[in-house]
């Protein structure tokens, strides 16, 4: 019910206020999950450690571009 009420009110806003409302809603959805951020950091650090030990190799930007052009 609350969503319907908000929708009715939002539709009566002027264009500037609608844009501001949309921006605020999108910002609230775009917050990173701390658990996911920590997992990415851990994975990146592990990959970098493997790279430094020679366990994995890097790929040049040119080769990456070639792979995705196919």
BELTAJO-V947839 format. One record per pair of residues at least 12 apart in sequence whose ideal C-beta (glycine too) atoms are under 10 Angstrom apart, sorted by the first residue. I is the first residue (numbers start at 0). GAP is how many residues later the second one is. D is the distance in whole Angstrom. If there is no record, write none. Layout:
BEGIN
I;GAP;D
I;GAP;D
END
This chain:
BEGIN
5;15;9
8;12;10
9;12;9
9;15;10
END
